[in-house]
Amino acid sequence: MEKGSLATTMLYSNALQEEMKLLIYTPANYTPMMTYPVAIANDGNDYFQLGSLSRILDEKIEDGEIDEHIVVGIPYINSEDRRQKYMPNGEKHDAYLTFLAEELVPYLEENYSISDAPDERILMGDSQAATVSLLALVKYPNVFQQAILHSPHITDEVLELVKDLPKGIDYHIYHAIGKGEETVHTKDGQVKDFLTPNRQLHEQLDSQKIDNDYVELEGDHTWKTWKPDLPKAIMRIFHK
Protein backbone atom coordinates (compact mmCIF):
# COMPACT_ATOMS: atom_id res chain seq x y z
CA MET A 1 0.00 0.00 0.00
CA GLU A 2 1.32 3.42 -0.95
CA LYS A 3 1.52 5.73 2.04
CA GLY A 4 0.92 9.44 2.15
CA SER A 5 3.34 11.86 3.78
CA LEU A 6 2.85 13.57 7.13
CA ALA A 7 4.85 16.78 7.57
CA THR A 8 5.07 19.16 10.51
CA THR A 9 5.29 22.92 10.08
CA MET A 10 4.60 26.09 12.06
CA LEU A 11 2.36 28.99 11.08
CA TYR A 12 2.27 32.25 13.00
CA SER A 13 -1.26 33.44 13.71
CA ASN A 14 -1.75 37.20 13.96
CA ALA A 15 -5.26 36.62 15.27
CA LEU A 16 -4.03 34.43 18.14
CA GLN A 17 -0.60 36.04 18.49
CA GLU A 18 1.12 32.67 18.65
CA GLU A 19 2.86 30.03 16.58
CA MET A 20 0.50 27.26 15.54
CA LYS A 21 1.78 23.75 14.90
CA LEU A 22 0.36 22.03 11.81
CA LEU A 23 0.45 18.34 10.87
CA ILE A 24 -0.10 18.14 7.11
CA TYR A 25 -1.00 14.88 5.39
CA THR A 26 -0.58 14.73 1.61
CA PRO A 27 -1.61 11.62 -0.35
CA ALA A 28 1.06 9.36 -1.85
CA ASN A 29 0.54 10.63 -5.40
CA TYR A 30 0.13 14.30 -4.52
CA THR A 31 0.96 16.65 -7.38
CA PRO A 32 0.47 20.42 -7.67
CA MET A 33 -0.92 19.75 -11.14
CA MET A 34 -4.20 18.71 -9.47
CA THR A 35 -6.45 20.34 -6.87
CA TYR A 36 -7.48 18.47 -3.74
CA PRO A 37 -10.29 18.71 -1.18
CA VAL A 38 -8.93 19.66 2.21
CA ALA A 39 -9.93 18.64 5.74
CA ILE A 40 -8.86 20.42 8.91
CA ALA A 41 -8.82 18.29 12.07
CA ASN A 42 -9.03 20.12 15.37
CA ASP A 43 -7.47 17.96 18.10
CA GLY A 44 -5.25 17.07 15.16
CA ASN A 45 -2.60 15.11 17.03
CA ASP A 46 -5.29 12.87 18.51
CA TYR A 47 -6.75 12.13 15.08
CA PHE A 48 -3.40 11.02 13.69
CA GLN A 49 -2.16 9.18 16.79
CA LEU A 50 -5.27 7.82 18.50
CA GLY A 51 -7.50 7.64 15.44
CA SER A 52 -4.87 6.28 12.99
CA LEU A 53 -6.14 8.81 10.45
CA SER A 54 -3.22 8.48 8.03
CA ARG A 55 -3.69 4.72 7.77
CA ILE A 56 -7.42 5.07 7.17
CA LEU A 57 -6.82 7.61 4.42
CA ASP A 58 -4.10 5.50 2.78
CA GLU A 59 -6.35 2.43 2.77
CA LYS A 60 -9.46 4.18 1.48
CA ILE A 61 -7.53 6.00 -1.25
CA GLU A 62 -5.74 2.79 -2.31
CA ASP A 63 -9.07 0.96 -2.49
CA GLY A 64 -10.58 3.75 -4.57
CA GLU A 65 -13.29 4.37 -1.97
CA ILE A 66 -12.52 8.07 -1.47
CA ASP A 67 -10.86 10.82 -3.46
CA GLU A 68 -7.38 11.92 -2.47
CA HIS A 69 -7.54 14.61 0.22
CA ILE A 70 -5.08 16.86 2.00
CA VAL A 71 -5.65 16.76 5.76
CA VAL A 72 -4.31 19.31 8.25
CA GLY A 73 -4.21 18.48 11.94
CA ILE A 74 -3.99 21.24 14.54
CA PRO A 75 -2.77 19.99 17.95
CA TYR A 76 -3.75 21.74 21.17
CA ILE A 77 -1.25 22.75 23.86
CA ASN A 78 -3.19 21.61 26.96
CA SER A 79 -6.77 21.26 28.20
CA GLU A 80 -7.10 24.93 29.15
CA ASP A 81 -5.74 26.11 25.79
CA ARG A 82 -8.19 23.74 24.15
CA ARG A 83 -11.17 25.13 26.08
CA GLN A 84 -10.20 28.75 25.46
CA LYS A 85 -10.04 28.18 21.70
CA TYR A 86 -12.77 25.63 21.10
CA MET A 87 -15.69 26.70 23.32
CA PRO A 88 -17.75 29.80 22.48
CA ASN A 89 -17.19 31.32 25.93
CA GLY A 90 -13.41 30.92 25.62
CA GLU A 91 -11.29 34.07 25.44
CA LYS A 92 -9.48 32.84 22.31
CA HIS A 93 -12.51 31.32 20.55
CA ASP A 94 -13.26 34.12 18.07
CA ALA A 95 -9.57 34.51 17.27
CA TYR A 96 -9.28 30.77 16.67
CA LEU A 97 -12.19 30.84 14.21
CA THR A 98 -10.47 33.76 12.46
CA PHE A 99 -7.26 31.73 12.32
CA LEU A 100 -9.03 28.76 10.70
CA ALA A 101 -10.81 30.70 7.97
CA GLU A 102 -8.72 33.81 7.39
CA GLU A 103 -5.17 32.62 8.06
CA LEU A 104 -4.91 28.85 7.73
CA VAL A 105 -7.00 28.48 4.56
CA PRO A 106 -5.09 31.25 2.71
CA TYR A 107 -1.81 29.64 3.83
CA LEU A 108 -2.92 26.31 2.39
CA GLU A 109 -4.09 27.96 -0.82
CA GLU A 110 -0.66 29.53 -1.21
CA ASN A 111 1.41 26.45 -0.38
CA TYR A 112 -0.72 23.50 -1.48
CA SER A 113 -2.99 22.77 -4.39
CA ILE A 114 -6.33 22.82 -2.56
CA SER A 115 -9.80 23.30 -3.96
CA ASP A 116 -11.40 26.72 -3.58
CA ALA A 117 -14.89 25.20 -3.31
CA PRO A 118 -16.41 25.50 0.20
CA ASP A 119 -18.12 22.13 -0.24
CA GLU A 120 -14.66 20.57 -0.59
CA ARG A 121 -13.47 21.96 2.75
CA ILE A 122 -14.13 19.79 5.78
CA LEU A 123 -13.77 20.39 9.51
CA MET A 124 -13.27 17.52 11.95
CA GLY A 125 -13.24 17.25 15.69
CA ASP A 126 -14.03 15.22 18.80
CA SER A 127 -15.63 16.64 21.96
CA GLN A 128 -14.77 20.35 22.25
CA ALA A 129 -12.88 20.11 18.94
CA ALA A 130 -16.16 19.02 17.34
CA THR A 131 -17.85 22.04 18.90
CA VAL A 132 -15.46 24.50 17.29
CA SER A 133 -15.73 22.65 13.97
CA LEU A 134 -19.50 23.07 14.04
CA LEU A 135 -19.29 26.73 15.01
CA ALA A 136 -16.82 27.45 12.19
CA LEU A 137 -19.52 26.28 9.77
CA VAL A 138 -21.87 28.82 11.36
CA LYS A 139 -19.46 31.76 11.15
CA TYR A 140 -17.80 30.98 7.82
CA PRO A 141 -20.35 29.26 5.54
CA ASN A 142 -18.56 30.53 2.45
CA VAL A 143 -15.34 28.83 3.56
CA PHE A 144 -16.45 25.51 5.16
CA GLN A 145 -19.54 23.44 4.36
CA GLN A 146 -18.78 19.92 5.60
CA ALA A 147 -17.95 18.50 9.03
CA ILE A 148 -17.28 15.30 10.95
CA LEU A 149 -18.40 15.67 14.57
CA HIS A 150 -17.68 13.04 17.19
CA SER A 151 -19.42 13.73 20.53
CA PRO A 152 -19.41 17.53 20.41
CA HIS A 153 -19.74 19.39 23.71
CA ILE A 154 -23.17 20.97 23.18
CA THR A 155 -24.37 23.75 25.49
CA ASP A 156 -27.44 26.00 25.30
CA GLU A 157 -25.17 28.68 23.83
CA VAL A 158 -24.00 26.33 21.09
CA LEU A 159 -27.57 25.34 20.22
CA GLU A 160 -28.51 29.01 19.99
CA LEU A 161 -25.56 29.75 17.70
CA VAL A 162 -26.43 26.82 15.44
CA LYS A 163 -29.77 28.50 14.75
CA ASP A 164 -27.72 31.00 12.71
CA LEU A 165 -26.65 28.39 10.14
CA PRO A 166 -27.70 30.17 6.95
CA LYS A 167 -30.38 28.68 4.75
CA GLY A 168 -29.75 27.68 1.16
CA ILE A 169 -26.27 26.21 1.74
CA ASP A 170 -25.67 22.55 0.96
CA TYR A 171 -24.07 21.55 4.26
CA HIS A 172 -23.06 17.93 4.89
CA ILE A 173 -22.50 16.88 8.51
CA TYR A 174 -21.59 13.49 9.98
CA HIS A 175 -22.54 13.47 13.67
CA ALA A 176 -21.88 10.62 16.11
CA ILE A 177 -22.32 10.26 19.87
CA GLY A 178 -21.82 7.34 22.25
CA LYS A 179 -24.85 5.86 23.99
CA GLY A 180 -22.81 5.76 27.19
CA GLU A 181 -22.23 9.52 27.21
CA GLU A 182 -24.99 10.36 29.66
CA THR A 183 -22.27 10.63 32.31
CA VAL A 184 -19.07 12.22 31.01
CA HIS A 185 -16.37 13.13 33.53
CA THR A 186 -14.90 16.42 32.28
CA LYS A 187 -11.40 17.68 33.01
CA ASP A 188 -12.76 20.36 35.37
CA GLY A 189 -14.14 17.65 37.67
CA GLN A 190 -17.77 17.85 36.61
CA VAL A 191 -20.06 15.08 35.39
CA LYS A 192 -22.10 16.09 32.34
CA ASP A 193 -24.73 14.54 30.10
CA PHE A 194 -23.45 14.76 26.52
CA LEU A 195 -26.00 12.41 24.98
CA THR A 196 -29.18 14.45 25.57
CA PRO A 197 -27.79 17.74 24.15
CA ASN A 198 -26.43 15.87 21.12
CA ARG A 199 -29.87 14.43 20.48
CA GLN A 200 -31.20 17.99 20.72
CA LEU A 201 -28.59 19.14 18.21
CA HIS A 202 -29.63 16.40 15.80
CA GLU A 203 -33.30 17.40 16.12
CA GLN A 204 -32.38 21.05 15.59
CA LEU A 205 -30.33 20.30 12.47
CA ASP A 206 -33.20 18.24 11.11
CA SER A 207 -35.68 21.04 11.81
CA GLN A 208 -33.38 23.46 9.96
CA LYS A 209 -33.23 20.98 7.07
CA ILE A 210 -29.43 20.61 7.39
CA ASP A 211 -28.18 17.39 5.80
CA ASN A 212 -26.77 15.36 8.68
CA ASP A 213 -25.98 11.69 9.21
CA TYR A 214 -26.60 11.01 12.89
CA VAL A 215 -25.50 7.80 14.61
CA GLU A 216 -25.46 6.66 18.22
CA LEU A 217 -22.48 4.42 18.91
CA GLU A 218 -21.90 1.74 21.52
CA GLY A 219 -19.44 3.30 23.92
CA ASP A 220 -18.45 6.32 25.98
CA HIS A 221 -16.60 9.61 25.52
CA THR A 222 -13.25 8.16 24.41
CA TRP A 223 -11.28 7.29 21.31
CA LYS A 224 -12.13 3.65 22.01
CA THR A 225 -15.62 4.63 20.78
CA TRP A 226 -14.66 7.08 18.03
CA LYS A 227 -11.78 5.23 16.35
CA PRO A 228 -13.84 2.29 15.00
CA ASP A 229 -16.38 4.78 13.63
CA LEU A 230 -13.84 7.02 11.91
CA PRO A 231 -13.65 4.98 8.67
CA LYS A 232 -17.44 5.22 8.33
CA ALA A 233 -17.30 8.98 8.89
CA ILE A 234 -14.52 9.32 6.33
CA MET A 235 -16.53 7.33 3.79
CA ARG A 236 -19.55 9.56 4.33
CA ILE A 237 -17.80 12.92 4.00
CA PHE A 238 -14.62 12.16 1.99
CA HIS A 239 -16.72 10.52 -0.72
CA LYS A 240 -15.81 10.19 -4.37
Contacts in CASP RR format, 6 or more apart in sequence:
PFRMAT RR
TARGET T0000
AUTHOR 0000-0000-0000
METHOD contacts of the structure
MODEL  1
MEKGSLATTMLYSNALQEEMKLLIYTPANYTPMMTYPVAIANDGNDYFQL
GSLSRILDEKIEDGEIDEHIVVGIPYINSEDRRQKYMPNGEKHDAYLTFL
AEELVPYLEENYSISDAPDERILMGDSQAATVSLLALVKYPNVFQQAILH
SPHITDEVLELVKDLPKGIDYHIYHAIGKGEETVHTKDGQVKDFLTPNRQ
LHEQLDSQKIDNDYVELEGDHTWKTWKPDLPKAIMRIFHK
1 58 0 8 1.000
1 59 0 8 1.000
1 62 0 8 1.000
2 28 0 8 1.000
2 29 0 8 1.000
2 58 0 8 1.000
2 62 0 8 1.000
3 28 0 8 1.000
3 54 0 8 1.000
3 58 0 8 1.000
4 25 0 8 1.000
4 26 0 8 1.000
4 27 0 8 1.000
4 28 0 8 1.000
4 30 0 8 1.000
4 54 0 8 1.000
4 57 0 8 1.000
4 58 0 8 1.000
5 25 0 8 1.000
5 26 0 8 1.000
5 28 0 8 1.000
5 30 0 8 1.000
6 23 0 8 1.000
6 24 0 8 1.000
6 25 0 8 1.000
6 48 0 8 1.000
6 54 0 8 1.000
7 23 0 8 1.000
7 24 0 8 1.000
7 26 0 8 1.000
8 21 0 8 1.000
8 22 0 8 1.000
8 23 0 8 1.000
8 24 0 8 1.000
9 21 0 8 1.000
9 22 0 8 1.000
9 24 0 8 1.000
10 19 0 8 1.000
10 20 0 8 1.000
10 21 0 8 1.000
10 22 0 8 1.000
11 19 0 8 1.000
11 20 0 8 1.000
11 22 0 8 1.000
11 103 0 8 1.000
11 104 0 8 1.000
11 107 0 8 1.000
12 18 0 8 1.000
12 19 0 8 1.000
12 20 0 8 1.000
13 19 0 8 1.000
13 20 0 8 1.000
13 95 0 8 1.000
13 99 0 8 1.000
13 103 0 8 1.000
14 103 0 8 1.000
15 95 0 8 1.000
15 96 0 8 1.000
15 98 0 8 1.000
15 99 0 8 1.000
15 102 0 8 1.000
15 103 0 8 1.000
16 85 0 8 1.000
16 92 0 8 1.000
16 95 0 8 1.000
16 96 0 8 1.000
16 99 0 8 1.000
20 74 0 8 1.000
20 99 0 8 1.000
20 104 0 8 1.000
21 74 0 8 1.000
21 75 0 8 1.000
22 72 0 8 1.000
22 73 0 8 1.000
22 74 0 8 1.000
22 104 0 8 1.000
23 44 0 8 1.000
23 45 0 8 1.000
23 48 0 8 1.000
23 72 0 8 1.000
23 73 0 8 1.000
23 74 0 8 1.000
23 75 0 8 1.000
24 70 0 8 1.000
24 71 0 8 1.000
24 72 0 8 1.000
24 73 0 8 1.000
24 112 0 8 1.000
25 48 0 8 1.000
25 53 0 8 1.000
25 54 0 8 1.000
25 57 0 8 1.000
25 70 0 8 1.000
25 71 0 8 1.000
25 72 0 8 1.000
25 73 0 8 1.000
26 70 0 8 1.000
26 112 0 8 1.000
27 36 0 8 1.000
27 57 0 8 1.000
27 61 0 8 1.000
27 68 0 8 1.000
27 69 0 8 1.000
27 70 0 8 1.000
28 58 0 8 1.000
28 61 0 8 1.000
29 68 0 8 1.000
30 36 0 8 1.000
30 68 0 8 1.000
30 70 0 8 1.000
30 113 0 8 1.000
31 113 0 8 1.000
32 112 0 8 1.000
32 113 0 8 1.000
33 113 0 8 1.000
34 68 0 8 1.000
34 113 0 8 1.000
35 113 0 8 1.000
35 114 0 8 1.000
35 115 0 8 1.000
35 116 0 8 1.000
36 67 0 8 1.000
36 68 0 8 1.000
36 69 0 8 1.000
36 70 0 8 1.000
36 112 0 8 1.000
36 113 0 8 1.000
36 114 0 8 1.000
36 115 0 8 1.000
37 67 0 8 1.000
37 69 0 8 1.000
37 70 0 8 1.000
37 114 0 8 1.000
37 115 0 8 1.000
37 120 0 8 1.000
37 121 0 8 1.000
37 122 0 8 1.000
37 238 0 8 1.000
38 69 0 8 1.000
38 70 0 8 1.000
38 71 0 8 1.000
38 72 0 8 1.000
38 108 0 8 1.000
38 112 0 8 1.000
38 114 0 8 1.000
38 115 0 8 1.000
38 120 0 8 1.000
38 121 0 8 1.000
38 122 0 8 1.000
39 69 0 8 1.000
39 70 0 8 1.000
39 71 0 8 1.000
39 72 0 8 1.000
39 121 0 8 1.000
39 122 0 8 1.000
39 123 0 8 1.000
39 124 0 8 1.000
39 148 0 8 1.000
39 237 0 8 1.000
39 238 0 8 1.000
40 71 0 8 1.000
40 72 0 8 1.000
40 73 0 8 1.000
40 74 0 8 1.000
40 100 0 8 1.000
40 104 0 8 1.000
40 121 0 8 1.000
40 122 0 8 1.000
40 123 0 8 1.000
40 124 0 8 1.000
41 47 0 8 1.000
41 48 0 8 1.000
41 53 0 8 1.000
41 71 0 8 1.000
41 72 0 8 1.000
41 73 0 8 1.000
41 74 0 8 1.000
41 124 0 8 1.000
41 125 0 8 1.000
41 129 0 8 1.000
42 73 0 8 1.000
42 74 0 8 1.000
42 76 0 8 1.000
42 86 0 8 1.000
42 123 0 8 1.000
42 124 0 8 1.000
42 125 0 8 1.000
42 129 0 8 1.000
42 130 0 8 1.000
42 132 0 8 1.000
42 133 0 8 1.000
43 74 0 8 1.000
43 75 0 8 1.000
43 76 0 8 1.000
43 82 0 8 1.000
43 125 0 8 1.000
43 126 0 8 1.000
43 127 0 8 1.000
43 128 0 8 1.000
43 129 0 8 1.000
44 73 0 8 1.000
44 74 0 8 1.000
44 75 0 8 1.000
44 129 0 8 1.000
45 73 0 8 1.000
45 75 0 8 1.000
45 76 0 8 1.000
46 126 0 8 1.000
46 129 0 8 1.000
46 223 0 8 1.000
47 53 0 8 1.000
47 73 0 8 1.000
47 124 0 8 1.000
47 125 0 8 1.000
47 126 0 8 1.000
47 230 0 8 1.000
48 54 0 8 1.000
48 73 0 8 1.000
50 223 0 8 1.000
50 227 0 8 1.000
51 223 0 8 1.000
51 226 0 8 1.000
51 227 0 8 1.000
51 230 0 8 1.000
52 227 0 8 1.000
52 230 0 8 1.000
53 71 0 8 1.000
53 230 0 8 1.000
56 230 0 8 1.000
56 231 0 8 1.000
56 234 0 8 1.000
57 66 0 8 1.000
57 69 0 8 1.000
57 71 0 8 1.000
57 234 0 8 1.000
57 238 0 8 1.000
60 66 0 8 1.000
60 231 0 8 1.000
60 234 0 8 1.000
60 235 0 8 1.000
60 238 0 8 1.000
61 67 0 8 1.000
61 68 0 8 1.000
64 240 0 8 1.000
65 235 0 8 1.000
65 240 0 8 1.000
66 234 0 8 1.000
66 235 0 8 1.000
66 238 0 8 1.000
66 239 0 8 1.000
66 240 0 8 1.000
67 238 0 8 1.000
67 239 0 8 1.000
67 240 0 8 1.000
69 122 0 8 1.000
69 238 0 8 1.000
70 108 0 8 1.000
70 112 0 8 1.000
70 114 0 8 1.000
72 104 0 8 1.000
72 108 0 8 1.000
74 104 0 8 1.000
76 82 0 8 1.000
76 85 0 8 1.000
76 86 0 8 1.000
76 129 0 8 1.000
79 187 0 8 1.000
81 92 0 8 1.000
82 128 0 8 1.000
82 129 0 8 1.000
83 90 0 8 1.000
83 128 0 8 1.000
84 90 0 8 1.000
84 91 0 8 1.000
84 92 0 8 1.000
84 93 0 8 1.000
85 92 0 8 1.000
85 93 0 8 1.000
85 95 0 8 1.000
85 96 0 8 1.000
85 132 0 8 1.000
86 93 0 8 1.000
86 96 0 8 1.000
86 128 0 8 1.000
86 129 0 8 1.000
86 131 0 8 1.000
86 132 0 8 1.000
87 93 0 8 1.000
87 128 0 8 1.000
87 131 0 8 1.000
87 132 0 8 1.000
87 153 0 8 1.000
87 155 0 8 1.000
88 131 0 8 1.000
88 135 0 8 1.000
88 155 0 8 1.000
88 157 0 8 1.000
88 158 0 8 1.000
88 161 0 8 1.000
89 157 0 8 1.000
93 132 0 8 1.000
93 135 0 8 1.000
96 132 0 8 1.000
97 132 0 8 1.000
97 135 0 8 1.000
97 136 0 8 1.000
97 139 0 8 1.000
97 140 0 8 1.000
100 123 0 8 1.000
100 136 0 8 1.000
100 140 0 8 1.000
100 144 0 8 1.000
101 136 0 8 1.000
101 139 0 8 1.000
101 140 0 8 1.000
101 143 0 8 1.000
101 144 0 8 1.000
105 121 0 8 1.000
105 143 0 8 1.000
108 114 0 8 1.000
109 116 0 8 1.000
114 121 0 8 1.000
115 121 0 8 1.000
118 141 0 8 1.000
118 142 0 8 1.000
118 143 0 8 1.000
118 144 0 8 1.000
118 145 0 8 1.000
119 145 0 8 1.000
119 146 0 8 1.000
119 170 0 8 1.000
119 172 0 8 1.000
120 146 0 8 1.000
121 143 0 8 1.000
121 144 0 8 1.000
121 145 0 8 1.000
121 146 0 8 1.000
122 144 0 8 1.000
122 146 0 8 1.000
122 147 0 8 1.000
122 148 0 8 1.000
122 237 0 8 1.000
122 238 0 8 1.000
123 133 0 8 1.000
123 134 0 8 1.000
123 136 0 8 1.000
123 137 0 8 1.000
123 144 0 8 1.000
123 146 0 8 1.000
123 147 0 8 1.000
123 148 0 8 1.000
124 130 0 8 1.000
124 133 0 8 1.000
124 147 0 8 1.000
124 148 0 8 1.000
125 132 0 8 1.000
125 133 0 8 1.000
125 148 0 8 1.000
125 149 0 8 1.000
125 150 0 8 1.000
125 152 0 8 1.000
126 150 0 8 1.000
126 151 0 8 1.000
126 223 0 8 1.000
126 226 0 8 1.000
127 150 0 8 1.000
127 151 0 8 1.000
127 152 0 8 1.000
127 153 0 8 1.000
127 221 0 8 1.000
128 152 0 8 1.000
128 153 0 8 1.000
130 147 0 8 1.000
130 148 0 8 1.000
130 149 0 8 1.000
130 150 0 8 1.000
130 151 0 8 1.000
130 152 0 8 1.000
130 153 0 8 1.000
131 152 0 8 1.000
131 153 0 8 1.000
131 154 0 8 1.000
131 158 0 8 1.000
133 147 0 8 1.000
133 148 0 8 1.000
133 149 0 8 1.000
133 152 0 8 1.000
134 147 0 8 1.000
134 149 0 8 1.000
134 152 0 8 1.000
134 158 0 8 1.000
134 162 0 8 1.000
134 173 0 8 1.000
135 158 0 8 1.000
135 161 0 8 1.000
136 143 0 8 1.000
136 144 0 8 1.000
137 144 0 8 1.000
137 145 0 8 1.000
137 147 0 8 1.000
137 165 0 8 1.000
137 171 0 8 1.000
137 173 0 8 1.000
138 161 0 8 1.000
138 162 0 8 1.000
138 164 0 8 1.000
138 165 0 8 1.000
141 165 0 8 1.000
141 166 0 8 1.000
141 169 0 8 1.000
141 171 0 8 1.000
145 169 0 8 1.000
145 170 0 8 1.000
145 171 0 8 1.000
145 172 0 8 1.000
146 171 0 8 1.000
146 172 0 8 1.000
146 173 0 8 1.000
146 237 0 8 1.000
147 171 0 8 1.000
147 172 0 8 1.000
147 173 0 8 1.000
147 174 0 8 1.000
147 237 0 8 1.000
148 173 0 8 1.000
148 174 0 8 1.000
148 233 0 8 1.000
148 234 0 8 1.000
148 236 0 8 1.000
148 237 0 8 1.000
149 173 0 8 1.000
149 174 0 8 1.000
149 175 0 8 1.000
149 176 0 8 1.000
150 176 0 8 1.000
150 177 0 8 1.000
150 226 0 8 1.000
150 229 0 8 1.000
150 230 0 8 1.000
150 233 0 8 1.000
151 176 0 8 1.000
151 177 0 8 1.000
151 178 0 8 1.000
151 181 0 8 1.000
151 194 0 8 1.000
151 198 0 8 1.000
151 221 0 8 1.000
151 225 0 8 1.000
151 226 0 8 1.000
152 158 0 8 1.000
152 175 0 8 1.000
152 198 0 8 1.000
152 201 0 8 1.000
153 194 0 8 1.000
154 194 0 8 1.000
154 197 0 8 1.000
154 198 0 8 1.000
154 200 0 8 1.000
154 201 0 8 1.000
155 197 0 8 1.000
158 201 0 8 1.000
159 197 0 8 1.000
159 200 0 8 1.000
159 201 0 8 1.000
159 204 0 8 1.000
162 201 0 8 1.000
162 204 0 8 1.000
162 205 0 8 1.000
162 208 0 8 1.000
163 204 0 8 1.000
163 208 0 8 1.000
165 171 0 8 1.000
165 208 0 8 1.000
165 210 0 8 1.000
167 208 0 8 1.000
167 209 0 8 1.000
170 211 0 8 1.000
171 210 0 8 1.000
171 211 0 8 1.000
171 212 0 8 1.000
172 211 0 8 1.000
172 212 0 8 1.000
172 236 0 8 1.000
172 237 0 8 1.000
173 205 0 8 1.000
173 210 0 8 1.000
173 211 0 8 1.000
173 212 0 8 1.000
173 213 0 8 1.000
174 212 0 8 1.000
174 213 0 8 1.000
174 233 0 8 1.000
174 236 0 8 1.000
174 237 0 8 1.000
175 198 0 8 1.000
175 201 0 8 1.000
175 202 0 8 1.000
175 205 0 8 1.000
175 212 0 8 1.000
175 213 0 8 1.000
175 214 0 8 1.000
175 215 0 8 1.000
176 214 0 8 1.000
176 215 0 8 1.000
176 216 0 8 1.000
176 217 0 8 1.000
176 226 0 8 1.000
176 229 0 8 1.000
176 233 0 8 1.000
177 194 0 8 1.000
177 195 0 8 1.000
177 198 0 8 1.000
177 199 0 8 1.000
177 215 0 8 1.000
177 216 0 8 1.000
177 217 0 8 1.000
178 194 0 8 1.000
178 195 0 8 1.000
178 216 0 8 1.000
178 217 0 8 1.000
178 218 0 8 1.000
178 219 0 8 1.000
178 220 0 8 1.000
178 221 0 8 1.000
178 225 0 8 1.000
179 195 0 8 1.000
179 216 0 8 1.000
179 217 0 8 1.000
179 218 0 8 1.000
179 219 0 8 1.000
180 195 0 8 1.000
180 219 0 8 1.000
180 220 0 8 1.000
180 221 0 8 1.000
181 193 0 8 1.000
181 194 0 8 1.000
181 195 0 8 1.000
181 198 0 8 1.000
181 219 0 8 1.000
181 220 0 8 1.000
181 221 0 8 1.000
182 193 0 8 1.000
182 194 0 8 1.000
182 195 0 8 1.000
182 196 0 8 1.000
183 191 0 8 1.000
183 192 0 8 1.000
183 193 0 8 1.000
184 191 0 8 1.000
184 192 0 8 1.000
184 193 0 8 1.000
184 194 0 8 1.000
184 220 0 8 1.000
184 221 0 8 1.000
185 191 0 8 1.000
186 192 0 8 1.000
194 221 0 8 1.000
195 216 0 8 1.000
202 212 0 8 1.000
202 214 0 8 1.000
205 212 0 8 1.000
205 214 0 8 1.000
206 212 0 8 1.000
213 236 0 8 1.000
215 229 0 8 1.000
215 232 0 8 1.000
217 225 0 8 1.000
217 226 0 8 1.000
217 229 0 8 1.000
218 225 0 8 1.000
219 225 0 8 1.000
END
